[in-house]
Amino acid sequence: MASQESQGQAKPILKDYLPGSSDIPQQNMPVEPTSLWKQTSHTHNLPPGLEYLNQLDQIIIHQQVELLEAILGTETSSKYEIKNHLGQRVYFAVEENGCFDRQLCSPIRSFTIRIVDNTGREVIRVIRPLRCNSCWFPCFLQELEVQSPPGTIAGYVVQNWDPFLPKFTIQNQSKEDVLKVIGPCATCGCFDDVDFEVKALNEMTTIGKISKYWSGFVNNIFTNTANFGIQVPVDLDVRIKAVMIGACFLIDLMFFENSLDGL
């Protein structure tokens, strides 16, 4: 029989391990029986560098603190560490664009984010063109292209028009709709996490989420660096997992770039 002390222990949550604990609870996400998003190819047929994603159902994205940006308030090229649920770095991501884009067009700036593995090999490329970020222009909303390996389309993130909620469609390499991502009406966390739910196409079944973690008032006053967590079924196609990473970058820039983490 378990002791009363162990029964009364609160269950830790994923954000408590940012970064690097070795005792991570496993969370079971409900799985929608939809073949479009499930992993169907064998490991040896996966895009090079994405084999490790085949094992993951939790991905942590941590933006590195830029000293110049923190002190002067100027926008610098964003750099991110992409980690597993143990806090171990799996990939490193660097944003590429011009100073003009960062200073005058943020948060709608165009960019290319190059994601490399721990050997320095580029395995994912995320491309965002300059597009509108307003529900008043439904014909020119956000789109994002994800390539893996670079030069080969893995999928797309497409913003959907909605007067109240942030909505996106995840598409595969053939531009077939695969999943939906739906955010809350208000993305201001108010000292709490902000969850964007990953849903089946019917928008009824939730299979995962992209979470913006609020990491503390003092830290956020001086920097607007991001901590995100992605939770998806482990059997999600690795190409779609790569697209979900791209969706996380897009959500960060659209809703949290100039918000001091939602405060």
PAPA-779662 format. One record per residue (C-alpha): residue number from 1; residue in one letter; x, y, z. Coordinates in pm, 1 decimal, padded with zeros to 6 digits. Layout:
# PAPA-779662
{NUM, a, {X, Y, Z}} ...
END
This chain:
# PAPA-779662
{1, m, {00000.0, 00000.0, 00000.0}} {2, a, {00137.0, 00344.3, -00089.9}} {3, s, {00214.0, 00571.7, 00203.1}} {4, q, {-00006.8, 00871.0, 00279.0}} {5, e, {00285.8, 01099.6, 00198.1}} {6, s, {00324.7, 00959.8, -00154.3}} {7, q, {-00050.4, 00970.9, -00213.2}} {8, g, {-00061.6, 01337.9, -00119.5}} {9, q, {00221.8, 01445.2, -00347.8}} {10, a, {00124.4, 01685.9, -00620.3}} {11, k, {00197.8, 01562.1, -00969.7}} {12, p, {00471.0, 01773.4, -01134.7}} {13, i, {00402.0, 01940.7, -01466.7}} {14, l, {00621.9, 01968.5, -01773.1}} {15, k, {00728.1, 02331.6, -01725.2}} {16, d, {00890.5, 02243.8, -01390.4}} {17, y, {01164.4, 02072.3, -01589.4}} {18, l, {01287.8, 02373.1, -01792.5}} {19, p, {01562.3, 02283.8, -01842.7}} {20, g, {01699.6, 01949.9, -01753.9}} {21, s, {01548.0, 01719.3, -01493.9}} {22, s, {01570.5, 01344.6, -01538.1}} {23, d, {01242.0, 01258.8, -01364.2}} {24, i, {00974.5, 01353.8, -01614.9}} {25, p, {00618.1, 01226.7, -01588.3}} {26, q, {00480.1, 01072.1, -01901.6}} {27, q, {00151.6, 01222.4, -02017.7}} {28, n, {-00091.2, 01023.1, -02227.9}} {29, m, {-00262.0, 01231.0, -02494.3}} {30, p, {-00590.3, 01111.9, -02647.5}} {31, v, {-00534.4, 00983.7, -02997.6}} {32, e, {-00773.0, 01048.1, -03285.2}} {33, p, {-00785.3, 00752.3, -03529.7}} {34, t, {-00690.0, 00968.0, -03829.4}} {35, s, {-00430.9, 00823.6, -04068.0}} {36, l, {-00324.7, 01156.3, -04219.2}} {37, w, {-00118.9, 01259.5, -03919.0}} {38, k, {00008.9, 00920.8, -03806.6}} {39, q, {00358.8, 00797.6, -03873.2}} {40, t, {00334.4, 00541.8, -04151.8}} {41, s, {00688.8, 00522.9, -04286.8}} {42, h, {00966.0, 00312.3, -04142.0}} {43, t, {01252.3, 00474.6, -03955.8}} {44, h, {01496.7, 00433.5, -04245.4}} {45, n, {01260.1, 00631.6, -04471.1}} {46, l, {01247.2, 00935.8, -04241.8}} {47, p, {01404.0, 01265.2, -04348.9}} {48, p, {01770.0, 01267.0, -04236.2}} {49, g, {01803.7, 01424.1, -03894.6}} {50, l, {01441.9, 01370.2, -03792.7}} {51, e, {01486.1, 01014.1, -03669.4}} {52, y, {01504.9, 01133.1, -03309.7}} {53, l, {01169.3, 01312.4, -03336.6}} {54, n, {01015.3, 00970.4, -03397.6}} {55, q, {01060.8, 00895.8, -03024.8}} {56, l, {00926.2, 01223.4, -02885.1}} {57, d, {00582.2, 01328.4, -02769.3}} {58, q, {00709.5, 01633.8, -02579.6}} {59, i, {00932.3, 01904.3, -02723.9}} {60, i, {01062.2, 02208.6, -02537.0}} {61, i, {01167.4, 02525.8, -02720.7}} {62, h, {01374.8, 02774.7, -02522.7}} {63, q, {01475.3, 03111.1, -02666.9}} {64, q, {01826.3, 03214.5, -02571.1}} {65, v, {01866.5, 03545.9, -02390.9}} {66, e, {02033.5, 03810.2, -02606.6}} {67, l, {02226.2, 04054.0, -02384.7}} {68, l, {02210.4, 04341.5, -02635.7}} {69, e, {01836.0, 04300.7, -02676.5}} {70, a, {01782.2, 04279.7, -02300.9}} {71, i, {01984.4, 04596.1, -02227.7}} {72, l, {01903.6, 04821.3, -02523.8}} {73, g, {01565.2, 04685.8, -02628.5}} {74, t, {01679.8, 04634.1, -02987.6}} {75, e, {01568.0, 04332.7, -03188.1}} {76, t, {01842.4, 04082.1, -03264.8}} {77, s, {01824.7, 03755.4, -03456.6}} {78, s, {01647.7, 03500.9, -03239.0}} {79, k, {01823.9, 03181.7, -03134.4}} {80, y, {01646.0, 02881.5, -02986.2}} {81, e, {01738.7, 02555.2, -02821.3}} {82, i, {01502.8, 02267.4, -02900.7}} {83, k, {01510.1, 02006.1, -02625.7}} {84, n, {01353.8, 01675.8, -02530.9}} {85, h, {01149.9, 01626.8, -02213.2}} {86, l, {01472.2, 01567.5, -02016.4}} {87, g, {01601.6, 01912.1, -02105.9}} {88, q, {01867.5, 01768.4, -02338.0}} {89, r, {01931.2, 01975.4, -02649.9}} {90, v, {01827.6, 01801.5, -02969.6}} {91, y, {01844.5, 02088.6, -03219.6}} {92, f, {01958.8, 02449.2, -03233.6}} {93, a, {01768.5, 02710.6, -03435.8}} {94, v, {01884.4, 03047.7, -03570.9}} {95, e, {01667.9, 03312.6, -03734.0}} {96, e, {01800.8, 03478.5, -04048.3}} {97, n, {01671.9, 03809.9, -04183.0}} {98, g, {01776.2, 04171.5, -04224.2}} {99, c, {01803.1, 04440.4, -03958.4}} {100, f, {01530.3, 04637.3, -04141.7}} {101, d, {01287.6, 04345.6, -04109.0}} {102, r, {01357.5, 04300.1, -03738.4}} {103, q, {01330.1, 04666.8, -03644.3}} {104, l, {01041.5, 04786.5, -03861.5}} {105, c, {00836.9, 04479.5, -03948.6}} {106, s, {00840.8, 04286.4, -03622.8}} {107, p, {00631.7, 04085.9, -03535.4}} {108, i, {00513.9, 04030.5, -03897.4}} {109, r, {00868.2, 04015.9, -04033.5}} {110, s, {00974.9, 03763.3, -04290.9}} {111, f, {01242.7, 03518.2, -04185.3}} {112, t, {01420.9, 03194.4, -04250.6}} {113, i, {01493.0, 02980.6, -03944.2}} {114, r, {01760.4, 02717.8, -03991.6}} {115, i, {01745.5, 02425.2, -03749.5}} {116, v, {02059.0, 02215.6, -03709.8}} {117, d, {02127.4, 01900.0, -03512.5}} {118, n, {02407.7, 01858.0, -03260.4}} {119, t, {02656.8, 01782.7, -03539.4}} {120, g, {02581.7, 02114.3, -03712.9}} {121, r, {02385.3, 01956.1, -03999.3}} {122, e, {02083.1, 02156.9, -04111.1}} {123, v, {01780.2, 01928.0, -04083.0}} {124, i, {01481.0, 02166.7, -04089.6}} {125, r, {01425.9, 02501.2, -04260.7}} {126, v, {01131.5, 02725.2, -04168.9}} {127, i, {01040.0, 03001.1, -04416.2}} {128, r, {00796.6, 03281.3, -04336.4}} {129, p, {00716.1, 03544.8, -04601.0}} {130, l, {00608.2, 03898.1, -04511.5}} {131, r, {00231.3, 03882.5, -04477.8}} {132, c, {-00048.3, 04053.8, -04288.1}} {133, n, {-00130.6, 03990.7, -03922.2}} {134, s, {-00484.5, 04127.9, -03904.1}} {135, c, {-00826.8, 03966.2, -03926.8}} {136, w, {-00930.0, 04262.5, -04146.6}} {137, f, {-00722.5, 04120.4, -04433.9}} {138, p, {-00843.3, 03758.3, -04465.2}} {139, c, {-00689.6, 03713.1, -04810.2}} {140, f, {-00334.3, 03780.2, -04694.5}} {141, l, {-00303.4, 03601.8, -04361.6}} {142, q, {00003.0, 03422.2, -04231.8}} {143, e, {00157.6, 03121.3, -04404.0}} {144, l, {00465.3, 02926.3, -04313.0}} {145, e, {00658.3, 02667.1, -04512.2}} {146, v, {00860.3, 02395.6, -04340.8}} {147, q, {01123.4, 02199.1, -04529.7}} {148, s, {01297.5, 01880.7, -04418.5}} {149, p, {01553.3, 01817.0, -04543.5}} {150, p, {01611.4, 02173.1, -04670.1}} {151, g, {01471.0, 02197.9, -05021.6}} {152, t, {01206.0, 01929.1, -04964.8}} {153, i, {00862.6, 02036.0, -04842.3}} {154, a, {00752.8, 01875.8, -04513.8}} {155, g, {00435.9, 02079.5, -04467.3}} {156, y, {00274.0, 02415.5, -04411.7}} {157, v, {00115.7, 02625.6, -04138.5}} {158, v, {-00175.7, 02836.3, -04265.8}} {159, q, {-00359.9, 03095.6, -04059.1}} {160, n, {-00740.0, 03075.1, -04082.2}} {161, w, {-00965.5, 03376.4, -04062.5}} {162, d, {-01166.2, 03402.2, -03741.0}} {163, p, {-01296.5, 03719.4, -03573.1}} {164, f, {-01236.0, 03591.5, -03219.8}} {165, l, {-00984.4, 03305.6, -03196.1}} {166, p, {-00633.0, 03244.8, -03331.8}} {167, k, {-00675.0, 02952.4, -03570.9}} {168, f, {-00425.4, 02768.7, -03789.3}} {169, t, {-00432.0, 02464.2, -04015.5}} {170, i, {-00140.3, 02221.1, -04028.4}} {171, q, {-00094.6, 02080.8, -04379.2}} {172, n, {00126.2, 01803.2, -04513.0}} {173, q, {00363.1, 01828.3, -04809.6}} {174, s, {00070.5, 01786.2, -05051.4}} {175, k, {-00118.2, 02077.6, -04890.5}} {176, e, {-00375.7, 01840.1, -04746.4}} {177, d, {-00524.8, 01957.1, -04416.2}} {178, v, {-00400.7, 01739.2, -04130.7}} {179, l, {-00461.1, 01913.0, -03797.3}} {180, k, {-00596.7, 02234.4, -03648.6}} {181, v, {-00432.9, 02461.3, -03390.2}} {182, i, {-00673.6, 02682.8, -03196.0}} {183, g, {-00567.7, 02940.8, -02939.6}} {184, p, {-00758.1, 03124.4, -02667.2}} {185, c, {-00952.4, 03443.9, -02724.3}} {186, a, {-00701.8, 03635.1, -02507.9}} {187, t, {-00334.9, 03540.3, -02535.0}} {188, c, {-00239.2, 03746.4, -02229.5}} {189, g, {-00136.0, 03485.8, -01974.8}} {190, c, {-00199.4, 03700.3, -01664.3}} {191, f, {00065.0, 03507.5, -01468.0}} {192, d, {-00038.5, 03176.1, -01620.3}} {193, d, {00045.2, 02957.3, -01917.9}} {194, v, {-00123.4, 03010.5, -02254.5}} {195, d, {-00232.6, 02695.7, -02439.4}} {196, f, {-00296.7, 02658.3, -02811.6}} {197, e, {-00481.8, 02329.2, -02853.3}} {198, v, {-00389.6, 02087.3, -03131.7}} {199, k, {-00711.5, 01934.3, -03261.3}} {200, a, {-00836.9, 01692.5, -03521.6}} {201, l, {-00991.9, 01846.7, -03832.1}} {202, n, {-01340.2, 01825.1, -03681.1}} {203, e, {-01213.5, 02060.0, -03404.7}} {204, m, {-01382.7, 01835.5, -03147.9}} {205, t, {-01096.2, 01606.1, -03044.6}} {206, t, {-00785.4, 01749.7, -02877.1}} {207, i, {-00470.9, 01545.3, -02941.1}} {208, g, {-00206.1, 01780.7, -02803.2}} {209, k, {-00113.4, 02142.5, -02739.0}} {210, i, {00144.5, 02415.1, -02786.3}} {211, s, {00196.4, 02594.7, -02454.0}} {212, k, {00357.5, 02930.6, -02384.5}} {213, y, {00503.6, 02902.5, -02035.5}} {214, w, {00498.8, 03202.7, -01805.8}} {215, s, {00834.0, 03184.8, -01631.5}} {216, g, {00810.1, 03465.4, -01375.7}} {217, f, {00754.8, 03838.3, -01349.9}} {218, v, {01112.2, 03947.1, -01271.8}} {219, n, {01259.9, 03753.1, -01563.7}} {220, n, {00997.6, 03878.8, -01808.7}} {221, i, {01035.2, 04244.6, -01715.8}} {222, f, {01392.0, 04244.2, -01849.7}} {223, t, {01357.4, 04000.5, -02137.1}} {224, n, {01080.8, 03870.2, -02358.9}} {225, t, {01248.1, 03537.0, -02421.7}} {226, a, {01017.5, 03245.0, -02484.0}} {227, n, {00968.9, 02904.8, -02328.3}} {228, f, {00730.9, 02681.6, -02522.0}} {229, g, {00625.2, 02321.4, -02485.8}} {230, i, {00479.3, 02106.7, -02762.3}} {231, q, {00282.9, 01795.3, -02666.5}} {232, v, {00172.5, 01563.3, -02948.4}} {233, p, {00106.7, 01190.1, -02990.8}} {234, v, {00427.9, 00993.9, -03016.8}} {235, d, {00307.4, 00833.9, -03342.9}} {236, l, {00253.7, 01171.0, -03511.7}} {237, d, {00439.1, 01174.2, -03844.9}} {238, v, {00783.7, 01325.6, -03788.5}} {239, r, {00730.4, 01565.0, -04079.7}} {240, i, {00421.5, 01699.6, -03904.8}} {241, k, {00621.3, 01723.1, -03580.5}} {242, a, {00869.2, 01940.4, -03772.0}} {243, v, {00577.3, 02152.7, -03896.0}} {244, m, {00454.7, 02185.8, -03536.2}} {245, i, {00793.0, 02331.1, -03441.7}} {246, g, {00746.9, 02584.2, -03720.5}} {247, a, {00396.7, 02661.8, -03590.5}} {248, c, {00545.6, 02727.9, -03247.5}} {249, f, {00786.2, 02987.4, -03392.6}} {250, l, {00499.5, 03154.5, -03578.7}} {251, i, {00281.0, 03170.4, -03266.3}} {252, d, {00568.4, 03316.6, -03066.7}} {253, l, {00626.1, 03600.7, -03311.9}} {254, m, {00257.6, 03673.1, -03375.2}} {255, f, {00137.6, 03684.7, -03015.8}} {256, f, {00433.2, 03713.5, -02777.4}} {257, e, {00716.3, 03895.9, -02954.0}} {258, n, {00640.2, 04237.4, -02803.3}} {259, s, {00422.6, 04136.5, -02513.3}} {260, l, {00673.1, 04062.9, -02235.8}} {261, d, {00539.8, 03711.4, -02226.4}} {262, g, {00179.8, 03811.4, -02208.2}} {263, l, {00207.0, 04063.4, -01924.0}} 
END
